[in-house]
Every structure is written in C-alpha cells, then in structure tokens.
Amino acid sequence: MNNKMVQVFIDDYLGGYKIGQYFASINHRNVAMLDDNDEEETRHRWRGFRQAFLDNGINIDEDSHFIINIKTEELQEGLDRFYPKLMEKTAVFCNSDFYALRLIKYLNEHGKKVPDDISVAGYDDIFFSKISSPELTTIRQDVQMKAEMAVDSMMRMIKNKPVEHNIKLPVELIIRQSCKSL
C-alpha cells in the first residue's frame, strides 16, 4: 500500500446490517433495498442488510435489490418501474436519505402512507431526515468526524508523523417514525 495514502471510510456493511437487524426485530420479512448502482465497491450496505436477515433465518435474494442508476435513468422512471414490486414489500431500505425521502414523496403521490402501508429507512441522517413527515429512520454517519480524521491524517503526514492508513468509522441506527412494527 502507498504509505502516503490514508483511507477514511464509513462502516457501510455494519450500517446495512443494523437496518436489516432492525427490520427483522420489528417483524419485517418481505423487504427490499433501493440502491443507486450495482458497482462492486458500493455493495457493502446491501451485503450487510442481507446478512442480517440470513442471521435471522430469512433469505433475501438479489431480486430484492432494486437498482435505479441515476446516471442512466431518472429516479422517477425507476420508481415507476419498481412500483409493483415495491408494493409487495413491507419495508424498504434506501441507500441514502435522499432516495428514502424521494420514495416517501413518491408513495404519498400514489396514495400510500409511510409507515402505515410500507416502512422506509435511509442512510446518512441528513438534516431533512429529521424534519420530514414522517421523520426518517436512518443510519447516522459522522461526516464531520470523517473530515476531521482526514485533515488530521494529512497534517500528521506533512509533519512526517505516523498515521493509520485505513480508518473505519462507526455508524449508528437512528429510529424515528418512518418504520412500524408488524
């Protein structure tokens, strides 16, 4: 590894796992994940989510991993494409709060209520997740800490001090009103 490189990253696998465990704990069995790509390096959230269900004796197959690649298709078009499959699910984990909030808006426009008709969770804990209606259950990642660790590592490297080259930051499950127990 390049000794001049520091990687500060979020434990995305654990974040996906925590949402999966939470969904399973509130009796959701027929679930999906809504994602923005299917690139190998970004599948950690899906893998963690799926593993949480496997650890609870519930198999979630690849058909429950809905990909709307916004580089090639509009989010609205993707939601239209997946709508029939979404309505078969009791809960959806979105790869970001942005996707989750757009999904909630989309569902509302189609006469569906979150969490009464379907539970929705996101990832990031952006400001809008706290003021949405309903408030969004999500995974909090500490972006401020990530930035501080990166700057601190850079400053240590400039001063020729030792640095950790792979820094994995924790995540936290934030439970709000967008999910209900079955």
C-alpha positions as CSV (number, residue, x, y, z in Angstrom):
1,M,0.0,0.0,0.0
2,N,1.1,3.5,-0.7
3,N,2.4,4.9,2.6
4,K,1.2,8.4,1.5
5,M,-2.4,7.3,1.3
6,V,-4.9,7.4,4.1
7,Q,-8.4,6.0,3.6
8,V,-11.1,7.2,6.0
9,F,-14.4,5.4,5.4
10,I,-17.7,4.6,7.0
11,D,-18.6,1.0,8.0
12,D,-21.2,0.6,5.3
13,Y,-21.5,-3.1,5.9
14,L,-22.4,-2.5,9.5
15,G,-24.9,0.2,8.6
16,G,-26.7,-2.1,6.2
17,Y,-26.6,-4.9,8.9
18,K,-28.1,-2.6,11.5
19,I,-31.0,-1.7,9.3
20,G,-31.6,-5.3,8.5
21,Q,-31.5,-6.3,12.1
22,Y,-33.9,-3.5,13.0
23,F,-36.3,-4.5,10.3
24,A,-36.2,-8.2,11.4
25,S,-36.7,-7.2,15.0
26,I,-39.9,-5.4,14.1
27,N,-41.1,-8.5,12.1
28,H,-40.4,-7.4,8.6
29,R,-39.7,-10.4,6.4
30,N,-40.6,-9.3,2.9
31,V,-38.2,-6.4,2.3
32,A,-36.1,-4.7,-0.4
33,M,-33.2,-2.4,-0.7
34,L,-33.4,0.6,-3.1
35,D,-29.9,1.4,-4.4
36,D,-28.3,3.8,-6.9
37,N,-25.8,1.4,-8.5
38,D,-24.6,-2.1,-8.6
39,E,-20.9,-1.5,-8.6
40,E,-18.9,-4.0,-6.6
41,E,-17.2,-1.4,-4.3
42,T,-20.6,0.0,-3.2
43,R,-22.4,-3.2,-2.4
44,H,-21.4,-3.2,1.3
45,R,-24.7,-1.8,2.5
46,W,-26.6,-4.5,0.6
47,R,-24.4,-7.3,1.8
48,G,-24.8,-6.2,5.4
49,F,-28.5,-5.8,5.1
50,R,-28.9,-9.2,3.5
51,Q,-26.6,-10.9,6.1
52,A,-28.7,-9.5,9.0
53,F,-31.8,-11.3,7.5
54,L,-29.8,-14.5,6.9
55,D,-28.6,-14.4,10.6
56,N,-32.3,-14.3,11.5
57,G,-33.1,-17.3,9.3
58,I,-34.7,-15.2,6.5
59,N,-33.4,-15.4,2.9
60,I,-33.4,-12.2,0.9
61,D,-32.5,-12.8,-2.8
62,E,-30.9,-10.5,-5.3
63,D,-34.4,-9.8,-6.8
64,S,-35.0,-7.7,-3.6
65,H,-32.1,-5.4,-4.5
66,F,-33.7,-2.7,-6.7
67,I,-31.2,-0.6,-8.7
68,I,-32.1,2.8,-10.1
69,N,-28.9,4.1,-11.6
70,I,-29.5,7.8,-11.8
71,K,-26.6,8.0,-14.4
72,T,-28.8,6.2,-16.9
73,E,-32.3,6.7,-15.7
74,E,-34.4,9.3,-13.9
75,L,-35.3,8.4,-10.3
76,Q,-39.0,8.9,-11.1
77,E,-38.7,6.4,-14.0
78,G,-37.0,3.9,-11.8
79,L,-39.6,4.2,-9.1
80,D,-42.3,3.8,-11.7
81,R,-40.6,0.6,-13.0
82,F,-40.2,-0.8,-9.4
83,Y,-43.6,0.3,-8.1
84,P,-45.4,-3.0,-8.5
85,K,-42.5,-4.9,-6.7
86,L,-42.3,-2.2,-4.0
87,M,-46.0,-2.7,-3.2
88,E,-45.3,-6.4,-2.4
89,K,-42.8,-5.4,0.3
90,T,-43.5,-4.3,3.9
91,A,-40.2,-2.3,4.3
92,V,-37.6,-0.7,2.0
93,F,-34.1,0.3,3.0
94,C,-32.8,3.1,0.8
95,N,-29.1,3.6,0.1
96,S,-29.4,7.2,1.1
97,D,-31.7,9.6,2.9
98,F,-32.2,11.4,-0.4
99,Y,-33.6,8.2,-2.0
100,A,-35.7,7.5,1.0
101,L,-37.2,11.0,1.1
102,R,-37.9,10.8,-2.6
103,L,-39.5,7.4,-2.2
104,I,-41.8,8.7,0.6
105,K,-42.9,11.6,-1.6
106,Y,-43.5,9.2,-4.5
107,L,-45.5,6.8,-2.3
108,N,-47.6,9.7,-0.9
109,E,-48.3,10.8,-4.5
110,H,-49.6,7.2,-5.2
111,G,-51.9,7.2,-2.1
112,K,-49.6,5.1,0.1
113,K,-48.7,6.2,3.6
114,V,-45.4,5.6,5.4
115,P,-45.2,3.8,7.7
116,D,-48.9,2.6,7.6
117,D,-48.6,0.9,4.2
118,I,-44.8,0.4,4.0
119,S,-41.9,1.2,6.2
120,V,-38.9,3.2,4.8
121,A,-35.4,3.7,6.1
122,G,-32.5,5.7,4.8
123,Y,-28.8,6.2,5.2
124,D,-26.8,9.3,6.2
125,D,-29.0,11.1,8.7
126,I,-29.1,14.3,6.7
127,F,-30.8,17.4,8.2
128,F,-34.0,16.8,6.2
129,S,-34.5,13.3,7.7
130,K,-35.3,15.0,11.0
131,I,-37.9,17.3,9.6
132,S,-39.6,15.1,7.0
133,S,-43.0,13.7,7.6
134,P,-42.8,11.1,9.0
135,E,-39.3,11.6,10.4
136,L,-36.9,9.2,8.8
137,T,-35.4,6.1,10.4
138,T,-31.8,6.1,9.2
139,I,-28.2,5.2,9.7
140,R,-26.1,8.1,11.0
141,Q,-22.6,8.5,9.7
142,D,-20.4,11.2,11.3
143,V,-19.3,13.2,8.2
144,Q,-17.7,15.8,10.5
145,M,-15.6,13.2,12.1
146,K,-14.6,11.7,8.7
147,A,-13.4,15.2,7.6
148,E,-11.5,15.8,10.8
149,M,-9.8,12.4,10.7
150,A,-8.8,13.0,7.1
151,V,-7.4,16.5,7.8
152,D,-5.6,15.2,11.0
153,S,-4.0,12.4,9.0
154,M,-2.9,14.8,6.3
155,M,-1.3,17.1,8.9
156,R,0.4,14.2,10.5
157,M,1.8,13.1,7.2
158,I,3.1,16.6,6.4
159,K,4.9,16.5,9.7
160,N,6.3,13.0,8.9
161,K,4.4,11.5,11.9
162,P,2.9,8.0,11.8
163,V,-0.7,7.7,10.6
164,E,-3.3,4.9,10.4
165,H,-3.8,4.1,6.8
166,N,-7.2,2.6,7.0
167,I,-9.6,4.3,9.4
168,K,-13.1,2.7,9.6
169,L,-15.7,4.9,11.3
170,P,-18.7,3.6,13.2
171,V,-22.4,4.1,12.3
172,E,-25.5,4.5,14.4
173,L,-29.0,3.4,13.9
174,I,-31.4,6.3,14.4
175,I,-35.0,5.1,14.9
176,R,-37.7,7.6,14.0
177,Q,-41.3,7.3,12.8
178,S,-40.9,6.0,9.2
179,C,-40.9,2.4,10.3
180,K,-43.6,0.4,12.1
181,S,-43.7,-3.0,13.8
182,L,-45.8,-5.7,12.1
